[in-house]
Amino acid sequence: MHRQAPQGQLLADWTPPPHPPAGLTLQGKHIRLDPLEADDHAADLFAAFSGHDALWDYLPYGPFSSASAYHRWVKDHQGRNDPVFFALTETTTGHAVGVASYLRVAPDSGSIEVGHICLSPALQRTPAATEAMFLMMDWAFCAGYRRYEWKCNALNLPSRRAAQRLGFSYEGIFRNHTVSKGRNRDTAWFSVIDSEWPALREAFAAWLAPANFDATGQQRERLSDLSQLVRAASDPGL
């Protein structure tokens, strides 16, 4: 008698989500994500990134020698279907201070990645930076994606720490994964899946709440502590 091999869960009610639409804008309290446009954002971004060449250490491009060189790069990459680039604009100043994108968008499997993250020093370690990552993740899961990925150079320890602070689970290293700027890159993989998002979304909401910050703007509760509880619940081995 034939014994059926183990099978994955049947996704009877699942349908592929939409691709991020052209013109998608994500609005938060501290940050707004707009489609990256050279004429609108390149000058602000070049000014915000200038003098901080280490921002480009683990990206496959940059640093840029001039404002015009960066303007050309943005012009060449804006409006693409994949990656889908966003400019991160502070709501208080109206200035673009960072870039991020959706990439490797695979609606048929329900997978989408966040990457090309470049945050100026003015944006790093701020509620606005965390809110930007939250807004992108929230759109993806609300749209119906099942898996949200974060990948980085395995040597990029700040990126690996950031992923886990944001609630991503570490999945391992792809050795000799690619070549970047003439150097080998081993890639660390992280993900959040749809079943984890409701609890993780609550963790983001609790961290971003005004009550979580004192009069000097210092956090009362760390996001890493809140997100670790979510990851531990989904993976008791943590």
N, C-alpha and C positions, 0 to 999 in steps of 0.2 A: 504494500500500500504506500502510495506517495505521501511523504510528509512535507508540507509546505515550509520552505525556508522562512526565517523571520523576516518580516516586512516592516517598513516604516509606517508611522501613523498616517492613516488615510485623511487627506485634507479635503473633505467632501464639499465644504462651503467656501473654500478659498478661491479667490480670483486674483490674477496678477494686478498689482497696483499701477497707477499711472506714472509715467516719467515726469520728473519735475518740470512744470510748464515754463515756457518762455515768459520772462517778466516776473517770475516769482519773487515776492518781497516778504520778508519775515520781520515783524515789528515786536520789539520788546520794550520794557521800561527804560533800560540803559543803552540799548543797542538796536540798530536797524540793519538788516541785511538786504542789500539791493543788488540786482545784476551788475557785475563789474563792468564799468565803461571807462575807456581811456580818457575821454574828454571830461568826464565827471569826477573821476577818482584818482587818476595816475599822479597828478601833482601832489595832492594831499599825501598819498601813500609813499611816494618817493621821499618827501620831506620827513615823514614819520619813521621811515626805515633808515634814512641816511645816518652814517656814522656807526651803524650797528651791523657790520658785515657778518657777524656770527649768526645772524638770523637765517642766513642762506646755507649754513654748513651742511645741513642734511636734506636740502631741496635740490632737485636736479638742474637748477638754473640759478642765476644770480651769484654774487652781488652785481649790481648794475652801475656802470661808470658815470651815468648822467641821467637827468630827468627825461631827456628825449629817448634814451635807450630803454628806460623802463616804460615810457609811454608806448613805444613800439611793441614791447613785449605784451603789454595789456591789450593793445589793439589786435594783436595776432591771436589772443586767447579769449577775448570777450565773445559772447553770443554762441559759444559752442554747445553742442548737445551733450557732450561728455568729454572732459569735466564741465560741470556747471559752476562757474565762478561767481562768488559774491564779494562785494566790498562791505566791510564792517564799519558802520558809521556811528559815532557817539551821538546820542540824542541831545546831550547838553551842549555840545560844541558844533555839531553838524559836520565835523571833519571825519573823513575816512582814516582809520587807524589800523586796519588789518584786512586780511584776505582769508577766505576758506572756500571749499568747494565740495559738491557732491561729485563722485566719480565711480567708475566701474558700476554703473547703474544697470541692474539686471532685473527688470520687472518680472520676467518669466519665472525666476527662482525666488523673487521677493527679497533680493539682496541689494544693498546700496552702501557705499563707503564714504566717509568724510576724510578729506585730505587737502593737500596744498595749503596747510594752515601756516600763516605767517602773521604773527601778532607783534605789533610794535611795542617797545618798552612802555609806552603810555597805556597800552591795553592789557599787558601781561599782569596776571595776579590781581585782576579786578572782577567785581561782580558782572560787569559788562561782558568780559571774556567768557565767563561761565554761562551767562545767559545766551550768548551766541551759540555755543555748543548745544545747549538745551533746546533752543528754537529749531535748530537743524534736525536734531534727533526727534523732536516732537512731531515736526512735519512728516518725517519719514514713516513713523509708526502710525500716525493718524491717517496717512495715505494708504496704509495697508502693507507696508514692507514687513518682512518677517525677521530680517537679519540686518544689523547695522554694524559696519566694520570700521576698524581703525588699524592702520598698518604703519610701521615706521622702521627706520634703520635700527637694527638691534643694538647698535652702539649709542643710540640717542636716548640716554637715560631720562632726561626731562620729559620727553614725549611719552615714554613708557609709564612714568609716574603719573603724568596727566591723564592718560587713558584709564588707569585704574582709579584715580580720584573721581573721574566722571562716571564710573560704574561699569566700565568694560572689563570683561573677563579675559585673562591671558590664555592664548591657545597654543603657543609654541613658536618656534623659529623655523623659517624656511631658509635653509643654508644655500649660499651661492645663488640667491634668488634673482638678482639682477646686477647690472653695472651702472653706477652713477658717478658722473664726472671722472670716468676712467678708473674708478675704484670698485672693488667687490662690495656688494651690499647683501648681508644677511638681513632678513626682514622678520620683525616680531609682529605677530597677528593677535588682534583683540576683537571681541565682538560683544554686542548686546543683542538679545533676541526678544521677540514680541511678548513672550510670556513674562519677561522680567520688567518690561517697561512700566506697567501701572505702579508698581512699588517704587521703581526708580524715579518715576515722574513725581511721586509724592516727596521723595528725598530732595529733588531739585526745588520743588515748591517750598519746602521747609527751609532750605538753605537760602534761597533768594528772598524770602519774606523779610520785610523791613525789621521785624522784631528780632531777627537773627544777628543784627548788627548794633553795636553800642554807639554812643554819641560820637566817638572818634572814628567810626566806620570799621572797627575790628569785629571779626566774626565771633559769635558766641559758640556756635557748634560747627565743626569742620565737615565739609561735604564728603571728604574721604571716609570719615566715620559713618556717616549716613549711608553712603553707597556701599561700603564694605558689608553692612548688614544685609543689603539686598543680594550682593554676590554670594555671601555665605548661605543665605536661604536657598538660593538656586543651586549651589554646589557645596553641600555639607562638608566636603573634603578640605575646604579652604581653612 
